[in-house]
Amino acid sequence: MEFKGLKAQYIGYLAAGLGITLIGFAIGYVIGMPMYLCLIIAVVLATADFVLVFHLSATYGEHGLMKKMAQNQVPGSIIIRTRKIFYNLNKS
């Protein structure tokens, strides 16, 4: 799926960011912040969201960000201090 150059999960990230921006604007307005200040903050957050999401989409592509996050969870090495695990392999 592609929309205006955004691919796959980045469409969801953009929608979530804009939704959070809208909720932040509403909360700021309800608690009594001046409307222009709320508007400026919302525009800055929405612009930052667009720039970040389009940058991630261009940098990592459709599946690259998920691969990058998965790669960070892979351990550098595995240390086994006992041979019990290998003895149990022969019993199966």
ZIURQUI-V326289 format. One record per run of one state. SS is the DSSP state (alpha for helix, beta for strand, coil for the rest). FROM is the first residue (numbers start at 0). TO is the last residue. Records with the same first field share a line. If there is no record, write none. Layout:
BEGIN
SS=FROM-TO, FROM-TO
END
This chain:
BEGIN
coil=0-0, 3-4, 7-7, 30-33, 60-62, 71-82, 91-91
beta=1-2, 5-6
alpha=8-29, 34-59, 63-70, 83-90
END
